[in-house]
Amino acid sequence: MSVYLVTICEITNFSEALTEYADISAKLIEEHGGHYVVRGPVNRVVEGSLLNGKTAIIAKFPNKECIDNFWASEEYQSTKHKRDGTGIYDIGIFEGVD
């Protein structure tokens, strides 16, 4: 069953380190069998206000093992700090409905 890594964030300090983090994490997601489904700011909020000014990043992985291996990998863990101080990040893992 597919599994999704969902991030909703509010970027408050776009930096070179954040760009490096985005590039490295994209490579690592692909290396662990994932790919982006959504990666960018909200296009239009149609109801509510929680998504105003937010960016969504949704990566699809083929299974839980792949997403767990990505998240726990030494490469990702040693890169994750590059987004420190750049915004507010809420991240969760969701099972798909294959």
DSSP file (Angstrom, degrees, kcal/mol; ACC not computed):
  #  RESIDUE AA STRUCTURE BP1 BP2  ACC     N-H-->O    O-->H-N    N-H-->O    O-->H-N    TCO  KAPPA ALPHA  PHI   PSI    X-CA   Y-CA   Z-CA
    1    1 A M              0   0    0      0, 0.0    63,-0.2     0, 0.0    60,-0.0   0.000 360.0 360.0 360.0 135.7    0.0    0.0    0.0
    2    2 A S        -     0   0    0     61,-0.1    94,-3.1    93,-0.1     2,-0.4  -0.297 360.0-157.4 -64.2 149.7    1.3    3.5   -0.9
    3    3 A V  E     -AB  61  95A   0     58,-2.4    58,-3.3    92,-0.2     2,-0.4  -0.981   3.4-147.4-131.8 142.6    2.3    5.8    2.0
    4    4 A Y  E     -AB  60  94A   0     90,-3.5    90,-2.6    -2,-0.4     2,-0.7  -0.920   8.0-151.0-118.2 135.0    2.5    9.6    1.9
    5    5 A L  E     -AB  59  93A   0     54,-2.8    54,-2.3    -2,-0.4     2,-0.5  -0.923  25.6-167.3 -98.4 114.3    4.8   11.9    3.6
    6    6 A V  E     -AB  58  92A   0     86,-3.0    86,-2.5    -2,-0.7     2,-0.5  -0.914   9.8-178.8-113.6 124.7    2.8   15.1    4.1
    7    7 A T  E     -AB  57  91A   0     50,-2.7    50,-2.6    -2,-0.5     2,-0.5  -0.986   8.3-173.9-122.7 128.2    4.4   18.4    5.1
    8    8 A I  E     +AB  56  90A   0     82,-2.6    82,-2.3    -2,-0.5     2,-0.3  -0.990  23.9 169.4-116.1 123.8    2.5   21.7    5.6
    9    9 A C  E     -AB  55  89A   0     46,-2.8    46,-2.9    -2,-0.5     2,-0.5  -0.938  36.8-145.5-138.3 157.5    4.8   24.5    6.3
   10   10 A E  E     - B   0  88A   0     78,-2.0    78,-1.8    -2,-0.3     2,-0.5  -0.955  24.8-146.1-120.1 107.4    5.0   28.3    6.6
   11   11 A I  E     + B   0  87A   0     -2,-0.5    76,-0.3    42,-0.3     3,-0.2  -0.629  28.4 164.6 -78.2 121.1    8.3   29.5    5.2
   12   12 A T  S    S+     0   0    0     74,-2.4    75,-0.2    -2,-0.5     2,-0.2   0.570  71.8  29.1-111.2 -15.2    9.4   32.5    7.2
   13   13 A N  S    S-     0   0    0     73,-2.0     2,-0.3     2,-0.0    -1,-0.2  -0.652  70.7-160.2-150.3  84.7   13.1   32.8    6.3
   14   14 A F        +     0   0    0     -2,-0.2     2,-0.3    -3,-0.2    73,-0.0  -0.526  27.6 169.0 -70.2 127.2   13.9   31.5    2.8
   15   15 A S     >  -     0   0    0     -2,-0.3     4,-1.7     1,-0.1     5,-0.1  -0.845  52.1-106.9-136.5 168.7   17.7   30.8    2.8
   16   16 A E  H  > S+     0   0    0     -2,-0.3     4,-2.3     1,-0.2     5,-0.2   0.876 120.5  56.8 -62.5 -37.6   20.4   29.2    0.8
   17   17 A A  H  > S+     0   0    0      1,-0.2     4,-2.6     2,-0.2    -1,-0.2   0.879 104.7  51.7 -62.4 -37.5   20.5   26.4    3.4
   18   18 A L  H  > S+     0   0    0      2,-0.2     4,-2.6     1,-0.2    -1,-0.2   0.887 108.3  51.2 -66.9 -38.3   16.8   25.7    2.8
   19   19 A T  H  X S+     0   0    0     -4,-1.7     4,-2.2     2,-0.2    -2,-0.2   0.918 110.9  48.4 -62.4 -43.3   17.4   25.5   -1.0
   20   20 A E  H  X S+     0   0    0     -4,-2.3     4,-2.7     2,-0.2     5,-0.2   0.922 111.0  50.8 -61.7 -44.6   20.2   23.0   -0.3
   21   21 A Y  H  X S+     0   0    0     -4,-2.6     4,-3.1     1,-0.2     5,-0.3   0.928 110.0  49.9 -58.3 -46.7   17.9   21.0    2.0
   22   22 A A  H  X S+     0   0    0     -4,-2.6     4,-1.9     1,-0.2    -1,-0.2   0.903 113.0  46.3 -61.0 -42.8   15.2   20.9   -0.7
   23   23 A D  H  X S+     0   0    0     -4,-2.2     4,-1.7     2,-0.2    -1,-0.2   0.928 116.3  43.9 -65.8 -45.9   17.6   19.7   -3.3
   24   24 A I  H  X S+     0   0    0     -4,-2.7     4,-2.4     1,-0.2    -2,-0.2   0.925 113.7  49.4 -67.8 -45.1   19.1   17.0   -1.1
   25   25 A S  H  X S+     0   0    0     -4,-3.1     4,-2.7    -5,-0.2    -1,-0.2   0.872 108.4  54.4 -65.6 -34.9   15.8   15.8    0.3
   26   26 A A  H  X S+     0   0    0     -4,-1.9     4,-2.0    -5,-0.3    -1,-0.2   0.920 110.0  47.2 -62.1 -42.8   14.4   15.5   -3.2
   27   27 A K  H  X S+     0   0    0     -4,-1.7     4,-2.3     1,-0.2    -2,-0.2   0.913 113.6  47.9 -63.4 -43.1   17.3   13.3   -4.2
   28   28 A L  H  X S+     0   0    0     -4,-2.4     4,-1.4     2,-0.2     6,-0.2   0.876 107.8  54.6 -68.5 -37.9   16.9   11.2   -1.1
   29   29 A I  H  <>S+     0   0    0     -4,-2.7     5,-2.9     1,-0.2     3,-0.4   0.940 111.3  45.8 -59.1 -46.7   13.2   10.8   -1.6
   30   30 A E  H ><5S+     0   0    0     -4,-2.0     3,-1.8     1,-0.2    -2,-0.2   0.904 109.0  54.9 -63.2 -42.0   13.8    9.5   -5.1
   31   31 A E  H 3<5S+     0   0    0     -4,-2.3    -1,-0.2     1,-0.3    -2,-0.2   0.765 107.4  51.8 -63.1 -24.7   16.6    7.2   -3.9
   32   32 A H  T 3<5S-     0   0    0     -4,-1.4    -1,-0.3    -3,-0.4    -2,-0.2   0.137 128.1 -95.6-100.2  19.8   14.2    5.6   -1.4
   33   33 A G  T < 5S+     0   0    0     -3,-1.8    -3,-0.2     1,-0.3     2,-0.2   0.520  85.5 121.6  87.2   6.3   11.5    4.9   -4.0
   34   34 A G      < -     0   0    0     -5,-2.9     2,-0.3    -6,-0.2    -1,-0.3  -0.481  37.2-171.4 -99.3 170.1    9.4    8.1   -3.5
   35   35 A H  E     -C   60   0A   0     25,-1.7    25,-3.1    -2,-0.2     2,-0.2  -0.980  31.4 -96.8-154.2 155.6    8.3   10.9   -5.7
   36   36 A Y  E     +C   59   0A   0     -2,-0.3    23,-0.3    23,-0.2     3,-0.1  -0.520  29.4 174.5 -76.6 138.3    6.6   14.3   -5.2
   37   37 A V  E    S+     0   0A   0     21,-3.6     2,-0.3     1,-0.5    22,-0.2   0.686  80.3  12.1-103.6 -38.7    2.9   14.5   -5.8
   38   38 A V  E     +C   58   0A   0     20,-1.6    20,-2.9     2,-0.0    -1,-0.5  -0.996  62.9 164.3-139.2 139.5    2.6   18.1   -4.6
   39   39 A R  E     +C   57   0A   0     -2,-0.3    18,-0.2    18,-0.2    -3,-0.0  -0.558  46.3  50.2-158.4  86.8    5.4   20.6   -3.9
   40   40 A G  E    S-C   56   0A   0     16,-2.4    16,-2.7    -2,-0.1     3,-0.1  -0.963  82.9 -46.2 166.7 178.4    4.6   24.2   -3.6
   41   41 A P  E    S-C   55   0A   0      0, 0.0    14,-0.3     0, 0.0    -2,-0.1  -0.269  70.1 -83.5 -70.2 156.5    2.5   27.0   -2.1
   42   42 A V        -     0   0    0     12,-2.4     3,-0.2     9,-0.3    11,-0.1  -0.356  33.9-154.6 -59.4 135.5   -1.3   26.7   -1.9
   43   43 A N  S    S-     0   0    0      1,-0.3     2,-0.3    -3,-0.1    -1,-0.2   0.900  73.4 -13.6 -79.1 -44.7   -2.9   27.8   -5.2
   44   44 A R        -     0   0    0     -3,-0.0     2,-0.6     8,-0.0    -1,-0.3  -0.905  59.1-135.9-161.6 129.6   -6.2   28.8   -3.7
   45   45 A V        -     0   0    0     -2,-0.3     3,-0.1    -3,-0.2     7,-0.0  -0.802  20.9-179.6 -86.9 122.9   -7.8   28.3   -0.4
   46   46 A V        +     0   0    0     -2,-0.6     2,-0.3     1,-0.3    -1,-0.1   0.603  67.3  11.9-101.2 -14.2  -11.5   27.3   -1.0
   47   47 A E  S    S+     0   0    0      1,-0.0    -1,-0.3     0, 0.0     2,-0.0  -0.951 109.0   7.2-160.9 143.4  -12.5   26.9    2.6
   48   48 A G        -     0   0    0     -2,-0.3    -1,-0.0     1,-0.1    -3,-0.0  -0.189  68.3-108.0  79.1-174.8  -11.1   27.8    6.1
   49   49 A S  S >  S+     0   0    0      2,-0.1     3,-1.4     3,-0.1    -1,-0.1   0.444  86.6  96.3-133.5  -5.3   -8.0   29.8    6.8
   50   50 A L  T 3  S+     0   0    0      1,-0.3    -2,-0.1     3,-0.0    -5,-0.0   0.753  87.3  51.2 -63.7 -23.7   -5.4   27.3    8.1
   51   51 A L  T >  S+     0   0    0      2,-0.1     3,-2.1     3,-0.1    -9,-0.3   0.511  76.6 123.6 -93.8  -3.9   -3.8   27.0    4.6
   52   52 A N  T <  S+     0   0    0     -3,-1.4     3,-0.1     1,-0.3    -3,-0.1  -0.381  88.4   2.4 -57.8 126.7   -3.4   30.7    3.9
   53   53 A G  T 3  S+     0   0    0      1,-0.2   -42,-0.3   -11,-0.1    -1,-0.3   0.612 106.0 130.4  74.1  13.0    0.3   31.4    3.2
   54   54 A K    <   -     0   0    0     -3,-2.1   -12,-2.4   -44,-0.1     2,-0.4  -0.605  48.5-144.6-102.0 160.0    1.3   27.7    3.5
   55   55 A T  E     -AC   9  41A   0    -46,-2.9   -46,-2.8   -14,-0.3     2,-0.4  -0.957  12.6-151.7-118.2 139.9    3.3   25.4    1.3
   56   56 A A  E     -AC   8  40A   0    -16,-2.7   -16,-2.4    -2,-0.4     2,-0.5  -0.935  10.7-175.1-113.8 136.2    2.4   21.7    0.9
   57   57 A I  E     +AC   7  39A   0    -50,-2.6   -50,-2.7    -2,-0.4     2,-0.5  -0.980   7.6 177.8-127.8 117.7    4.9   19.0    0.1
   58   58 A I  E     -AC   6  38A   0    -20,-2.9   -21,-3.6    -2,-0.5   -20,-1.6  -0.978   4.1-174.4-124.9 120.2    3.5   15.6   -0.5
   59   59 A A  E     -AC   5  36A   0    -54,-2.3   -54,-2.8    -2,-0.5     2,-0.5  -0.947  13.8-145.9-115.1 134.3    5.8   12.7   -1.4
   60   60 A K  E     -AC   4  35A   0    -25,-3.1   -25,-1.7    -2,-0.4   -56,-0.2  -0.852  14.9-172.7-101.7 130.7    4.4    9.3   -2.3
   61   61 A F  E     -A    3   0A   0    -58,-3.3   -58,-2.4    -2,-0.5   -27,-0.2  -0.889  31.2-123.8-118.2 151.7    6.3    6.1   -1.4
   62   62 A P  S    S-     0   0    0      0, 0.0     2,-0.3     0, 0.0   -29,-0.1   0.775  86.3 -10.1 -67.8 -25.3    5.5    2.6   -2.4
   63   63 A N  S  > S-     0   0    0    -60,-0.1     4,-1.6   -61,-0.1     3,-0.2  -0.975  73.6 -92.9-164.1 171.6    5.3    1.3    1.1
   64   64 A K  H  > S+     0   0    0     -2,-0.3     4,-2.8     1,-0.2     5,-0.2   0.854 117.5  59.8 -63.3 -37.4    6.0    2.0    4.8
   65   65 A E  H  > S+     0   0    0      1,-0.2     4,-2.5     2,-0.2    -1,-0.2   0.910 105.0  49.2 -59.5 -43.0    9.4    0.4    4.7
   66   66 A C  H  > S+     0   0    0     -3,-0.2     4,-2.1     2,-0.2    -1,-0.2   0.918 113.5  45.0 -64.2 -43.9   10.6    2.9    2.0
   67   67 A I  H  X S+     0   0    0     -4,-1.6     4,-2.7     2,-0.2    -2,-0.2   0.895 113.7  49.9 -69.3 -38.5    9.3    5.9    3.9
   68   68 A D  H  X S+     0   0    0     -4,-2.8     4,-2.4     2,-0.2    -2,-0.2   0.897 110.6  50.2 -64.9 -39.5   10.8    4.7    7.2
   69   69 A N  H  X S+     0   0    0     -4,-2.5     4,-0.9    -5,-0.2    -2,-0.2   0.893 111.8  48.6 -65.4 -39.4   14.1    4.1    5.5
   70   70 A F  H >< S+     0   0    0     -4,-2.1     3,-0.8    -5,-0.2     6,-0.3   0.972 113.9  45.1 -61.0 -53.9   14.1    7.6    4.0
   71   71 A W  H 3< S+     0   0    0     -4,-2.7    -2,-0.2     1,-0.3    -1,-0.2   0.868 118.7  41.9 -61.8 -38.8   13.2    9.3    7.3
   72   72 A A  H 3< S+     0   0    0     -4,-2.4    -1,-0.3    -5,-0.2    -2,-0.2   0.545  87.0 122.5 -86.7  -7.3   15.7    7.3    9.4
   73   73 A S    <X  -     0   0    0     -4,-0.9     4,-2.6    -3,-0.8     5,-0.2  -0.217  67.6-130.0 -61.4 144.8   18.6    7.5    6.8
   74   74 A E  H  > S+     0   0    0      1,-0.2     4,-2.0     2,-0.2    -1,-0.1   0.872 108.0  56.5 -58.9 -38.6   21.8    9.0    8.0
   75   75 A E  H  4 S+     0   0    0      2,-0.2     4,-0.5     1,-0.2    -1,-0.2   0.923 111.3  41.2 -62.9 -45.2   21.8   11.2    4.9
   76   76 A Y  H >> S+     0   0    0     -6,-0.3     4,-2.4     1,-0.2     3,-1.4   0.943 114.0  51.7 -69.7 -45.6   18.4   12.7    5.7
   77   77 A Q  H 3< S+     0   0    0     -4,-2.6     4,-0.4     1,-0.3    -1,-0.2   0.836 110.4  49.5 -60.4 -32.4   19.0   13.1    9.4
   78   78 A S  T 3< S+     0   0    0     -4,-2.0    -1,-0.3    -5,-0.2    -2,-0.2   0.569 116.6  42.5 -83.4  -7.4   22.3   14.9    8.7
   79   79 A T  T X4 S+     0   0    0     -3,-1.4     3,-2.5    -4,-0.5     4,-0.2   0.687  90.6  83.4-104.1 -27.3   20.6   17.3    6.2
   80   80 A K  G >< S+     0   0    0     -4,-2.4     3,-1.7     1,-0.3     4,-0.2   0.772  78.9  68.3 -52.7 -33.2   17.4   18.0    8.2
   81   81 A H  G >  S+     0   0    0     -4,-0.4     3,-1.8     1,-0.3    -1,-0.3   0.705  80.2  79.3 -62.3 -19.7   19.0   20.7   10.2
   82   82 A K  G <  S+     0   0    0     -3,-2.5    -1,-0.3     1,-0.3    -2,-0.2   0.696  90.3  53.5 -65.6 -17.4   19.4   22.9    7.1
   83   83 A R  G X  S+     0   0    0     -3,-1.7     3,-1.9    -4,-0.2     4,-0.3   0.485  79.9 123.7 -93.9  -2.4   15.7   23.9    7.5
   84   84 A D  T <  S+     0   0    0     -3,-1.8   -67,-0.1     1,-0.3   -66,-0.1  -0.327  80.4  11.7 -57.4 134.1   16.1   25.0   11.1
   85   85 A G  T 3  S+     0   0    0      2,-0.3    -1,-0.3     1,-0.1     3,-0.1   0.568 102.9  99.6  76.8   9.0   15.0   28.6   11.5
   86   86 A T  S <  S-     0   0    0     -3,-1.9   -74,-2.4     1,-0.3   -73,-2.0   0.545  90.9 -54.3-104.6  -8.4   13.4   28.8    8.1
   87   87 A G  E     -B   11   0A   0     -4,-0.3     2,-0.5   -76,-0.3    -2,-0.3  -0.994  64.6 -57.5 165.9-168.3    9.8   28.2    9.1
   88   88 A I  E     -B   10   0A   0    -78,-1.8   -78,-2.0    -2,-0.3     2,-0.5  -0.942  47.2-166.9-110.6 126.2    7.1   26.2   10.9
   89   89 A Y  E     -B    9   0A   0     -2,-0.5     2,-0.5   -80,-0.2   -80,-0.2  -0.962  14.4-175.2-123.1 125.8    6.9   22.6    9.7
   90   90 A D  E     -B    8   0A   0    -82,-2.3   -82,-2.6    -2,-0.5     2,-0.4  -0.988  18.5-178.8-115.7 122.5    4.1   20.1   10.4
   91   91 A I  E     +B    7   0A   0     -2,-0.5     2,-0.3   -84,-0.2   -84,-0.2  -0.972   7.0 163.7-130.7 133.9    4.9   16.6    9.0
   92   92 A G  E     -B    6   0A   0    -86,-2.5   -86,-3.0    -2,-0.4     2,-0.5  -0.966  31.2-126.9-145.1 162.2    3.0   13.4    9.1
   93   93 A I  E     -B    5   0A   0     -2,-0.3     2,-0.4   -88,-0.2   -88,-0.2  -0.945  27.8-173.8-112.8 131.1    2.8   10.0    7.4
   94   94 A F  E     -B    4   0A   0    -90,-2.6   -90,-3.5    -2,-0.5     2,-0.3  -0.966  22.2-126.1-127.2 139.0   -0.5    8.8    5.9
   95   95 A E  E     -B    3   0A   0     -2,-0.4   -92,-0.2   -92,-0.2   -93,-0.1  -0.607  29.4-130.0 -79.9 145.1   -1.5    5.5    4.4
   96   96 A G        -     0   0    0    -94,-3.1    -1,-0.1    -2,-0.3   -93,-0.0  -0.164  11.6-120.7 -83.2-177.2   -2.9    5.6    0.9
   97   97 A V              0   0    0      1,-0.1   -94,-0.1    -2,-0.0    -1,-0.0  -0.319 360.0 360.0-121.6  47.5   -6.1    4.0   -0.4
   98   98 A D              0   0    0    -96,-0.2    -1,-0.1     0, 0.0    -2,-0.0   0.504 360.0 360.0 -54.7 360.0   -4.7    1.8   -3.1
